[in-house]
Structure formats: C-alpha cells, structure tokens
Amino acid sequence: MGASSIYEVPDSGNIFVDHEFNKNNAGIATKWISITQLYPNGLNQPLLPEVFSREQFGQGNHYECFMISALATLVRFPDVIRNCFVTQKVRQDGRYTFQFFRGREWVRVEIDDTIPMEDGEVLYLRSPTEHWWPLLLEKAYAKFYTAYDHLEGCTLQETFHDLTGNPVLNIPMDAKLAKAANCNVLEGCYWLDLAQRIHSGEFVASVLTKDIELETMGLQREQQYGILEIFSLQGTSALDDIVIRLHNPFEDDEFVYTGPLNQNDLAWSDKHRIKYDVNNPRSIFLPLNVFLRIVNSMQLCYISTVASDATYFEDEWKGESAGGNPTSVSWRKNPLYCFRNHGTEAVTLSVVVKQDDQRHRKGPKEETTYKQCGMILSQCTYHYPIPTFWVTANNHKPIHKSLFLNSREVANTIKIPPQALCYLVPSCMHKGDEAKFLLAVYRMAHEDYSNITINKLTGTEMDWESPATGEVQLQMQTKDRVDFYVDEATDVHILLHQTKPYVSKSGGDAMTEDYMGMYLYDDTDRKVAGVHAATNFREMSVIHRLPRSGRYAISITCPRGKGDVPAKVTIVSSFGSQVRRVTAPEDASMLPDEAESVEENEGIRTRVTRIDYEAFQEPSADVPERPDSNVPFEDRGFMQWNGDVTMGPWVHIGDLYPEGKTMPLLPNELRRDQFGQGDHYDCSTLTAFAALLERHPDVIRNCFVSKNPRKDGRYTFQFHRYGQWVKVEIDDRIPMVKDDTVFCRSPTHHWWPLLLEKAYAKFYTLYENLAGCSLAEVFHDFSGGPVINTPLDLPTTMPAELDITSPMYWLRLRDELRTTARPEE
C-alpha cells in the first residue's frame, strides 16, 4: 500500500446527498435510510474499531457474499482495511471518502451514508454488532464499480487487488495446470509450506469452487470462499492428513456444511474440536482430497512480503507486436522487457500484466472480455549476453512459463538468476489479438535489488532498419555461405528464417520439418560463433561481438530436409559499421564446418572423442561448507525450476536409501556397480563417472565439499567454470517416478552418485540441460583440466599427424590411460 495524496473535504452541517450514485442504483431498492438511523449506536463509537473481527459483518437479504469472503481473510490485516478509509471518523454531514486501487494509482471514491433496504432488512452487507464500517466500505466499493449490481460476478482476485494494490496469484487446482504454474498441489509439503506462508502474513487466500453439484454437502457451485487456515490434523505431510479451513459466508440452514469433517463428524477428537473451534457454523473444514476434487482455483494475494510501490510500463499488443504465444514464430515480436541481474544471488520479482478494468463500465448482464494473456521469462544462454530483438529458441531458454488467463490481471512470481540477462515477454494466447496493457513489476520486501536493471528493449544502438539480407535454398546434406563486411567493431545480430510453409500438429508455425544450422566465421575461416546444433526451429539466431572491421562469412547447413529448403538471412549491426553483403573471395570454398549434430527428441548424434588432461592435482580448498544443523534445508528454487521433470514425489535420500545414514558419504573404493541408469534415458554423467573412478577417483572426491552425511540435508559441491571453482549447494531430495529414480540410481544404495548428479544439474540450472552436455564439458567441469577432442575419421586426423590406423597409436594410448580418461561417443 503506497502513499496516497487522496483527501476528504472538511465536515459540515449540511447533509451530503450522492445524487449520481442514487441515479445509478435507482432500481435496486425502494427504501434507503441513513446509517445513523439504521445503527444509531454508531454515532458514539469509533468509525473504525481498534480490532476488526468476522462477527462485525454478515449476509444481508441479497445472495451475493464475495465481500464477506474477502473481509473474512483481511480482518487479520487491519491496516489494509484502514487504508481504504480516507475518512477515519464519524461525520455529521454523512460524506465519507474512500480509496481503491486501479491500474497504477489509488482512486478516490465519495459516498453518502444511506443504505439500501428490503422488507425492513439490510439488502447487502449487514453488521450484527451494528458497526458502520462494513456497510460503508461495501457501498464505496460498489460506487468504485458504478453500482451495486456491477459487483455481480466480481472475483476475489479482482477485489484483493483493488483493496491492497498488491499482486494476486491465480493457481488452478488441476494438477497438470498447477504444475505449469510451478505448484505441486499433489505434494503435502506444498500445502504445509503454503500454510506457513498464510500464517506468517505473506498471503491471504481464497478459492473458487467448480461448477459441479455441491449443494448436497452444503456448499455452492462457482462460489468464492476465503481460506482461514491450512493445517495437518496429525502433523504429517500426507495428503489425507491435510485440512483446509474455509469461511462460510452463508447463514441459511441449507448451506450448513455436511460433508467430510463437518461439525458432527466422529473423526474429530475432543482435543481437535477445541483447538480448531469445529462447532463454529461459519467454518468449513475440507479434507485436502475433497478440496482438490471440488475447487477450481485458488487466489493468493501478497500482503507482507511485497514492496508497496511497483515499476510500471504502459504498452500494447498491436499490429506486428500482437505476436501470440510461443507456438507462433511471431512470438518474439511481442513487447520485450530486459531483466538483467549483475549480482551473485538470484532475486525474486512479482510481475503483473494488467488490462483496463471493464467491470465499472459494464452492467450485470454484460460479460467482461479480457484478452487471454500470459508471460514467458526467457534467459539468454550464450556467452557475453547482448540484448537483442531476436529471442530465438536456439540460444535462449524459457525459465518461467505462465498460464494464459482471460482475467483482468495475470500475476506471476519470477526469479532472475545471478549474472543473467533475461527477457520477459508478455503476450496474448492468440496471434493478432490487440489490446493495451500495463506491466507492473513488484519488488519483494527485504531483498536487494541494487544489481537489477529493468527496461523495455528499444535497440536504439543498432541499425535495425537497414539490415543486410541474403537468401539461400538448400537440400539435404548441402550448405551455402553468405559473406558480409563491417567497417568497425560491432555487435552483430544474425537471423536465419526458414520460409517453407509448415504448420505443426499444435497449430503453430514456430517449428518446421527441415533441420538447419548456422555458423559464423572470420576472414581466416576460423569459426567464431554458431548454433549448438542443427534444429528444426523456423528461426534461429547468432548474436556475437565482432572484434574488428573486415569480412565475415555465415555458413548455412541442412543436415536433414525434404526437397528444397529455402531460408532468409538477416544481418543487423551498429550504425557506424555499415553492414553490407559482399561476394565471397574467388578462391573461397565451402567453410570447414565440423561434424554437425542434429538436435531432436530421438537424441543427439556426436562424434568419437578422446579426453586428455594432466595428472590431477587437488586445488586449494577455498569453497566453504556451512555447519550442519537440525533444521532441514530446502532448495525451493531448484525444485521450482525443475518442477516438470516428474509428476511424482521428490524423496529425501535418507528415506530412499536409509542404509546410507550409517555409511560413509564417499566409500573408500568408488566402483561402477555403485551407480546405474534410472527411468530417464540420458546417461552422460554415468559415462563420466565410469571413465573417471577407476584411475582418477580423486577427481570425483574433489567435487564433494561435503564429505559426510548431514542431518540438515544441505550438501555442498564444487565444479570448474572460467578458471575458478564454483560452489553448488543442494538439498537431498531426489525426483522419483513409479517408485524409481528419474535419473541416476544406486543398486548398492550409495548416496554419492545421486547427489553428485543433482549438484551437477544445478550447476547447469536444470536437469534437462545435462541432456546435451558433452563428455568433454563434464570432464573439464569435474577436473578443471584442459580437454582435447580427437576425431576418428581418417581425413581429419591425418593433418593432425594422428595415425589412427597404426597399432602404435593405440598402444601409446593404452600406456597413457594412467593420466587419461577416454569416453567413446
């Protein structure tokens, strides 16, 4: 709740009449009376009580109860309610001023003190304790939306935001959709963690029930209920032990809850009945398995942990920038926002895409028509990141994908990794959908953002309007070159766009059926940049810093294709470099591309290599391990980033292999029978383990900073990157599927292979990033030593004076195995 400059006019002896609001609400009631007549005791009471409670408001004659559900959760945070009251005292003239949040600012709302009546009863919110504040607050909120009947259909997602100004997360209870939102609703630990976060004041929460038959158990379909608490009945994390307590806003007998764990259920012990006030008719206790079956979605509104002031960007999807979702090749043309973290720690932000409110302009019979939209956070994966408009899948990876929702606000909590350049891409679900939007970026309280920069990408330093272009047409196993010249050192942005029409089964055009690669060479035919592997992405890009003026060449390849494979190449550089196409030298031939990999679902085809390095010497121990403790360590960020590796649980290794609790973490002898393949097909790390442990076990031991089993499950490792050892810290939870480990397992129930593989996955952020990791990279990361790749095709090895046809070569290699690890790929 940021500072507001909204004021109230001085009190006077003249009774204020709100003619505008009376006109907009003329048909809802035949009688309106002053609240001073309705609840005369309020004249001598504070307008805002010292303590807010749920007993101070209840249901009137009207069936709509969403405001009761909102206030039932917010009474724990009196400052939120007080902040909406610009008027803090009872007034003689009946003129009361409020404020609610819309867009990027607090909006002033002024009402008189008359209340609509029906058959002698309050029509909307009433107060059994005759407090004024609930009725006046609801009336002001109705005026915020023009009229009382405009509130019909109002969601708690909207109300929470209007009352607090804070982001509100919308979490579906469908397990698959929830997982896409990084919420594992089928894991008890998720609910116990959420329980703690609600209890600590980080969130207030509500739910929306499904459109299914619920009346027989005393609930309403498509109804919004406030969550009061979440707890474990017996203190375990088992799903059938967790209970969700809701506030029941309905006072009619037909809506007394009669389902499982109702107040007459014999499952309640006397101790629990007293502890949880089971006999309170305003409480509904839902077992989690019932909750997941009947609830459509859950709303989590930030309260205490988000900073009050956000950074705002006004923008729109229009014309070419209405690029649609990532299945469309035009997705990268959506507005792009650069999030750069120069620090050494990841930072958390809450980002909201807001569309203009429609409800205050539409009557109760008019549907709101918000565009279905969401956001993707994509991280640059190439060295020395350079901001670019060409955010393509070959050199950027999505690290956060939101759901696409047709709500007024779509909020997500994202993490920006350390030393990273990321792009936040808000987009509509459908290409061509046009709308204005407001992007709001909220910082978390008590986090350091001094190393974060956020800005909309403009690209003003580059000459995007005058690119050099070229067209190629290839067939399978052919390639072509495009040469260009620059007058000075410059960043260069190169885009390859396949032009053959193709629509995938999903209906998008971001993929094609042909595989192409692209590689950049300098004027000595030395490769200076390129794609990791040939792919069937319709677009791929190379973003690179050219260190000097001169001629450069792009090699475009087609290792796999059907018929003609046409493509367009676009090259952009700085204004002063004057990029332009040039003809290749007369003696130029096809560029000497290395054997090319094809990246696809079936795997990656690679060449045979030999890995050599100096005899291993243990580096200085400068990576510290934290002292052990009795408090379990949870690496929540790693689990969220890797949430899609399994639908199953993540199991503590002590529960998976309990024998390891009494065994050394690193046995005296490391053997190949101590590890094996899990459910997942990739085995690159296992191959490296096998090549290293027989003659070089100290290489593996050196990666373990933690040498012994720990009570807190926090294990520290080190791997080599850019000339230094990098510390990696993990918890001891292992992903499972169908009672088997997803990745590495240990037939001998040793812990070290599983923990080492998990730490190495975190070193590369995600388990899935290990899939394309070469053994040359693994050996260097584990040892810190140089790695030499030796091809085994005769035309390539002869110029390097490696006679692989000679028996002596292989005999020498046998003798060198004492200082050599040799994988066969």
TARA-V25202 format. One record per residue. N is the residue number from 1. PSI is psi in whole degrees, 0 to 359 (* if undefined). D_FIRST is the distance of its C-alpha to the first C-alpha in Angstrom with 2 decimals. Layout:
((N,PSI,D_FIRST) (N,PSI,D_FIRST))
This chain:
((1,104,0.00) (2,169,3.76) (3,144,6.75) (4,146,8.61) (5,13,12.41) (6,139,13.16) (7,168,16.04) (8,149,18.52) (9,153,22.26) (10,149,24.43) (11,154,26.05) (12,175,29.66) (13,358,32.70) (14,123,32.73) (15,130,31.44) (16,133,28.92) (17,124,29.87) (18,85,27.62) (19,323,30.52) (20,312,28.55) (21,322,26.83) (22,321,30.16) (23,317,31.94) (24,343,29.63) (25,24,30.05) (26,330,33.70) (27,359,35.11) (28,339,32.97) (29,148,34.44) (30,346,37.49) (31,133,36.13) (32,131,32.96) (33,153,32.86) (34,142,30.72) (35,339,28.57) (36,332,30.50) (37,325,33.60) (38,309,32.10) (39,78,30.67) (40,335,32.37) (41,339,31.48) (42,342,27.88) (43,332,29.17) (44,13,29.69) (45,156,26.60) (46,143,23.03) (47,317,20.89) (48,115,18.27) (49,162,20.26) (50,325,19.81) (51,127,19.82) (52,142,18.71) (53,161,21.27) (54,339,22.55) (55,350,25.68) (56,357,23.95) (57,155,23.86) (58,179,26.40) (59,134,28.05) (60,200,29.74) (61,333,32.75) (62,148,30.85) (63,339,30.61) (64,127,27.06) (65,15,24.86) (66,326,21.80) (67,325,19.49) (68,317,21.28) (69,321,20.68) (70,310,16.90) (71,330,16.75) (72,328,19.32) (73,331,17.02) (74,348,13.83) (75,340,15.87) (76,344,15.66) (77,76,12.01) (78,331,12.43) (79,330,9.18) (80,314,7.70) (81,315,10.77) (82,325,10.89) (83,331,7.70) (84,340,9.71) (85,102,12.66) (86,319,13.21) (87,125,16.66) (88,356,16.85) (89,159,20.67) (90,135,23.61) (91,149,25.05) (92,325,28.75) (93,356,28.43) (94,16,26.31) (95,116,23.75) (96,136,20.17) (97,137,17.09) (98,172,13.91) (99,140,11.08) (100,158,10.32) (101,135,9.20) (102,127,12.37) (103,259,13.48) (104,13,11.52) (105,162,10.21) (106,136,9.31) (107,131,12.79) (108,134,14.60) (109,130,16.77) (110,131,19.66) (111,165,22.07) (112,182,25.14) (113,20,25.78) (114,146,28.42) (115,134,28.29) (116,139,30.45) (117,157,33.32) (118,121,35.87) (119,41,39.12) (120,4,37.92) (121,155,34.80) (122,133,31.13) (123,315,30.69) (124,229,27.14) (125,135,24.94) (126,174,26.90) (127,108,26.51) (128,334,29.43) (129,6,28.39) (130,36,28.17) (131,144,24.55) (132,327,23.24) (133,321,19.53) (134,320,19.93) (135,317,22.31) (136,322,20.46) (137,315,17.15) (138,321,19.26) (139,317,21.18) (140,321,18.26) (141,324,17.04) (142,320,20.68) (143,325,20.79) (144,328,17.76) (145,20,20.25) (146,312,23.23) (147,161,25.03) (148,316,25.17) (149,347,27.41) (150,344,25.05) (151,345,22.95) (152,125,25.94) (153,357,25.29) (154,135,21.49) (155,154,20.26) (156,336,17.77) (157,317,16.63) (158,315,15.64) (159,315,14.39) (160,317,12.05) (161,319,10.48) (162,323,10.67) (163,334,9.04) (164,331,6.06) (165,7,6.14) (166,162,7.49) (167,148,11.25) (168,117,13.81) (169,142,17.21) (170,112,20.33) (171,116,23.22) (172,151,26.69) (173,352,29.01) (174,124,32.05) (175,319,33.00) (176,315,33.90) (177,320,30.79) (178,321,28.59) (179,323,30.49) (180,335,29.77) (181,16,26.05) (182,33,26.93) (183,115,26.81) (184,86,30.14) (185,352,29.95) (186,8,33.62) (187,126,33.11) (188,326,32.49) (189,327,30.74) (190,316,27.91) (191,325,27.31) (192,324,27.67) (193,317,25.18) (194,323,22.69) (195,317,23.58) (196,322,22.68) (197,326,19.31) (198,316,18.47) (199,323,20.00) (200,351,18.12) (201,10,14.69) (202,322,14.05) (203,153,14.31) (204,153,14.84) (205,153,17.80) (206,169,20.06) (207,158,23.37) (208,123,25.46) (209,161,29.17) (210,165,31.96) (211,68,34.28) (212,169,37.08) (213,112,39.05) (214,351,37.01) (215,331,38.18) (216,342,41.03) (217,14,38.66) (218,18,36.52) (219,164,33.65) (220,141,32.73) (221,148,32.82) (222,43,29.86) (223,150,27.70) (224,126,24.13) (225,143,23.87) (226,140,21.11) (227,124,21.91) (228,321,22.13) (229,163,23.73) (230,134,26.04) (231,162,29.05) (232,123,32.53) (233,321,35.21) (234,6,37.72) (235,12,35.53) (236,173,36.47) (237,12,34.72) (238,141,37.19) (239,322,35.74) (240,5,37.84) (241,353,36.49) (242,138,32.78) (243,138,31.36) (244,122,28.21) (245,122,27.33) (246,158,25.90) (247,129,25.14) (248,110,27.85) (249,350,26.62) (250,137,30.21) (251,356,32.58) (252,148,35.80) (253,329,38.51) (254,346,38.83) (255,34,35.40) (256,128,36.14) (257,130,35.71) (258,8,39.18) (259,192,38.67) (260,140,39.01) (261,30,37.62) (262,174,37.63) (263,343,38.20) (264,2,41.98) (265,131,42.07) (266,353,44.50) (267,341,42.44) (268,128,40.34) (269,161,41.82) (270,322,41.82) (271,315,39.60) (272,326,36.99) (273,319,37.24) (274,317,36.28) (275,320,33.59) (276,9,31.69) (277,55,32.59) (278,329,34.45) (279,359,35.93) (280,117,32.63) (281,345,33.12) (282,4,29.39) (283,139,29.34) (284,125,30.65) (285,112,31.72) (286,123,32.37) (287,145,34.36) (288,323,32.77) (289,328,35.84) (290,317,35.48) (291,312,31.74) (292,334,32.40) (293,329,35.16) (294,350,33.41) (295,134,29.77) (296,312,28.98) (297,163,25.50) (298,139,22.54) (299,130,18.81) (300,113,16.49) (301,123,12.72) (302,138,10.96) (303,293,9.07) (304,338,10.00) (305,355,11.66) (306,139,9.55) (307,150,8.16) (308,328,4.82) (309,133,7.41) (310,164,10.21) (311,131,13.81) (312,145,15.29) (313,121,18.97) (314,132,20.61) (315,182,23.73) (316,154,26.24) (317,116,28.96) (318,134,32.06) (319,234,35.72) (320,332,36.39) (321,359,32.73) (322,70,32.53) (323,350,34.02) (324,192,33.28) (325,174,32.89) (326,351,34.62) (327,350,37.90) (328,138,38.46) (329,338,39.79) (330,0,37.65) (331,320,34.41) (332,349,34.22) (333,354,34.19) (334,161,30.66) (335,135,28.10) (336,136,27.90) (337,126,25.11) (338,126,26.26) (339,112,24.37) (340,126,26.45) (341,108,26.24) (342,356,28.65) (343,184,27.96) (344,2,29.82) (345,143,27.07) (346,149,25.27) (347,151,21.53) (348,138,19.03) (349,152,16.69) (350,125,15.04) (351,134,16.29) (352,129,15.83) (353,118,18.54) (354,134,17.49) (355,154,20.20) (356,136,20.11) (357,135,19.53) (358,338,23.01) (359,323,22.61) (360,350,22.00) (361,351,25.24) (362,145,27.35) (363,176,29.20) (364,338,29.46) (365,359,32.55) (366,130,31.13) (367,143,29.78) (368,146,26.78) (369,64,28.13) (370,144,25.55) (371,139,27.26) (372,115,27.62) (373,167,25.90) (374,200,24.77) (375,151,24.79) (376,136,27.14) (377,118,26.63) (378,131,30.08) (379,135,31.28) (380,134,34.13) (381,359,37.09) (382,159,39.62) (383,149,40.28) (384,69,38.86) (385,138,36.17) (386,124,36.34) (387,137,33.71) (388,153,35.42) (389,346,35.08) (390,74,37.54) (391,94,35.43) (392,162,38.27) (393,342,38.78) (394,336,41.57) (395,16,39.47) (396,142,35.88) (397,137,34.73) (398,128,31.79) (399,355,29.68) (400,128,27.07) (401,123,27.87) (402,166,25.44) (403,153,26.62) (404,115,27.09) (405,149,25.37) (406,51,25.65) (407,164,22.13) (408,318,19.59) (409,138,17.39) (410,111,19.12) (411,142,17.06) (412,148,18.85) (413,125,18.46) (414,158,21.03) (415,132,22.80) (416,115,24.40) (417,159,27.66) (418,149,28.86) (419,47,31.06) (420,148,30.33) (421,121,29.98) (422,155,28.25) (423,125,27.75) (424,125,25.00) (425,96,26.74) (426,136,24.90) (427,159,27.69) (428,160,28.93) (429,322,31.29) (430,130,34.09) (431,135,35.57) (432,348,35.65) (433,122,32.60) (434,138,30.96) (435,153,27.44) (436,150,24.69) (437,163,21.52) (438,123,18.30) (439,122,17.74) (440,128,14.24) (441,115,14.43) (442,135,11.72) (443,152,12.85) (444,145,13.08) (445,144,12.36) (446,18,15.79) (447,151,17.63) (448,119,19.70) (449,19,19.37) (450,339,21.92) (451,11,24.51) (452,133,22.61) (453,139,23.23) (454,127,21.94) (455,155,23.67) (456,136,25.31) (457,127,28.98) (458,329,31.24) (459,28,34.50) (460,342,35.63) (461,345,37.84) (462,151,40.04) (463,76,42.52) (464,339,41.32) (465,346,43.35) (466,63,46.71) (467,162,47.10) (468,140,50.42) (469,159,51.27) (470,156,53.98) (471,141,55.09) (472,155,56.85) (473,113,58.56) (474,171,59.35) (475,174,60.93) (476,135,60.71) (477,25,61.65) (478,167,61.72) (479,166,59.66) (480,170,59.43) (481,150,58.15) (482,118,56.25) (483,146,56.83) (484,166,54.78) (485,142,54.82) (486,148,52.24) (487,349,53.13) (488,168,50.73) (489,140,48.46) (490,156,45.46) (491,143,42.90) (492,137,44.35) (493,117,42.71) (494,127,45.27) (495,129,44.70) (496,122,47.28) (497,114,46.96) (498,135,49.45) (499,355,50.61) (500,129,52.64) (501,138,51.04) (502,134,49.83) (503,127,47.34) (504,174,46.41) (505,332,46.53) (506,352,42.75) (507,356,43.24) (508,166,41.70) (509,18,43.56) (510,343,41.86) (511,158,44.86) (512,183,48.57) (513,355,51.78) (514,146,53.06) (515,129,52.17) (516,154,51.94) (517,162,51.29) (518,131,50.66) (519,141,51.58) (520,133,51.57) (521,152,54.59) (522,187,55.53) (523,0,58.89) (524,13,60.60) (525,30,59.67) (526,128,57.30) (527,128,54.35) (528,345,51.13) (529,168,48.52) (530,176,48.39) (531,158,46.92) (532,322,47.00) (533,156,49.18) (534,137,50.45) (535,170,48.21) (536,29,48.20) (537,137,44.87) (538,323,45.46) (539,141,43.74) (540,154,43.75) (541,156,43.01) (542,122,44.05) (543,121,41.82) (544,155,43.72) (545,115,44.38) (546,121,47.95) (547,348,49.19) (548,170,51.85) (549,167,53.52) (550,187,56.12) (551,139,56.89) (552,159,54.87) (553,143,55.60) (554,126,53.66) (555,123,55.48) (556,128,54.53) (557,160,55.95) (558,84,56.42) (559,341,57.46) (560,130,57.14) (561,168,57.32) (562,116,59.15) (563,210,61.28) (564,141,59.97) (565,90,56.53) (566,150,55.35) (567,156,52.33) (568,138,50.89) (569,130,49.86) (570,131,47.43) (571,124,47.14) (572,138,44.56) (573,189,44.64) (574,164,43.72) (575,317,45.07) (576,343,47.62) (577,342,49.03) (578,56,50.48) (579,140,50.59) (580,151,53.59) (581,143,55.81) (582,159,59.11) (583,151,62.07) (584,153,62.68) (585,154,65.54) (586,327,68.99) (587,11,69.45) (588,144,66.01) (589,185,65.92) (590,140,63.28) (591,147,60.74) (592,67,61.32) (593,143,58.42) (594,167,58.26) (595,130,58.81) (596,139,55.83) (597,151,53.59) (598,117,52.46) (599,121,49.07) (600,177,49.01) (601,334,48.39) (602,353,51.90) (603,187,51.33) (604,126,51.99) (605,125,55.55) (606,170,56.22) (607,163,59.31) (608,137,61.07) (609,162,60.07) (610,135,61.23) (611,118,58.88) (612,150,60.38) (613,163,59.06) (614,158,60.44) (615,135,61.19) (616,134,57.91) (617,129,57.02) (618,128,54.06) (619,169,51.51) (620,139,50.20) (621,95,47.72) (622,11,44.56) (623,110,42.01) (624,156,40.88) (625,138,40.24) (626,150,37.77) (627,147,39.44) (628,155,39.79) (629,174,37.75) (630,358,37.57) (631,115,33.99) (632,137,34.27) (633,134,32.75) (634,120,30.91) (635,77,30.61) (636,322,27.85) (637,316,27.45) (638,321,31.19) (639,321,31.31) (640,317,28.53) (641,330,30.28) (642,24,33.57) (643,341,32.45) (644,7,35.02) (645,339,38.10) (646,148,38.79) (647,352,37.98) (648,189,39.43) (649,165,38.12) (650,118,37.64) (651,135,40.04) (652,136,40.25) (653,334,43.45) (654,332,44.67) (655,328,44.66) (656,311,46.21) (657,78,48.95) (658,337,49.13) (659,333,52.34) (660,343,50.39) (661,332,48.97) (662,5,52.41) (663,154,53.47) (664,143,52.89) (665,318,49.96) (666,108,52.44) (667,164,55.96) (668,326,58.98) (669,122,59.99) (670,125,57.64) (671,160,59.35) (672,334,58.87) (673,0,59.25) (674,357,56.02) (675,157,53.87) (676,177,54.06) (677,135,52.35) (678,207,49.64) (679,331,48.79) (680,149,47.51) (681,335,50.22) (682,134,49.15) (683,23,51.17) (684,320,50.72) (685,325,49.59) (686,322,52.40) (687,319,54.92) (688,317,53.67) (689,312,53.90) (690,323,57.46) (691,332,58.53) (692,322,57.21) (693,333,57.89) (694,314,61.70) (695,345,62.41) (696,53,59.04) (697,336,57.13) (698,336,55.78) (699,315,53.70) (700,316,51.85) (701,324,51.77) (702,333,50.25) (703,339,47.20) (704,106,46.48) (705,319,44.76) (706,127,44.44) (707,349,48.03) (708,156,47.76) (709,143,46.01) (710,147,42.73) (711,325,41.27) (712,357,37.64) (713,12,38.50) (714,114,37.16) (715,138,39.81) (716,136,40.02) (717,171,42.10) (718,139,42.96) (719,161,44.01) (720,133,45.23) (721,127,43.45) (722,47,44.28) (723,8,46.55) (724,158,44.47) (725,130,43.67) (726,129,40.16) (727,134,38.64) (728,128,37.53) (729,131,36.03) (730,163,36.08) (731,181,35.95) (732,22,39.10) (733,135,38.12) (734,132,40.50) (735,137,39.96) (736,157,42.50) (737,124,44.00) (738,48,46.70) (739,16,47.41) (740,154,48.00) (741,143,46.03) (742,319,44.59) (743,231,45.76) (744,144,48.11) (745,174,49.83) (746,108,52.35) (747,333,55.57) (748,6,56.23) (749,34,52.75) (750,146,51.92) (751,330,48.26) (752,321,48.63) (753,320,49.03) (754,318,45.94) (755,321,43.68) (756,317,45.14) (757,320,44.60) (758,317,40.96) (759,321,40.32) (760,325,42.04) (761,319,39.89) (762,326,36.74) (763,329,38.45) (764,20,38.35) (765,312,34.87) (766,148,36.30) (767,319,39.46) (768,338,40.27) (769,344,40.50) (770,342,43.57) (771,323,45.45) (772,11,46.41) (773,128,46.85) (774,157,50.40) (775,335,52.46) (776,318,52.84) (777,318,49.11) (778,313,49.17) (779,320,52.11) (780,318,50.55) (781,325,47.20) (782,324,49.05) (783,331,51.66) (784,1,50.40) (785,165,53.91) (786,153,55.13) (787,130,55.89) (788,128,58.74) (789,125,58.95) (790,113,62.56) (791,157,63.33) (792,20,66.24) (793,132,67.52) (794,315,70.81) (795,332,70.35) (796,326,67.22) (797,331,68.52) (798,314,71.89) (799,335,70.54) (800,7,68.63) (801,41,71.98) (802,103,70.88) (803,86,73.87) (804,353,72.34) (805,350,75.73) (806,133,77.41) (807,331,77.72) (808,326,77.37) (809,316,73.78) (810,328,72.87) (811,320,74.93) (812,320,73.12) (813,322,69.78) (814,318,70.93) (815,333,71.70) (816,356,68.30) (817,342,66.40) (818,333,66.24) (819,18,63.65) (820,135,62.46) (821,124,60.19) (822,102,61.33) (823,157,59.40) (824,116,61.00) (825,*,58.74))
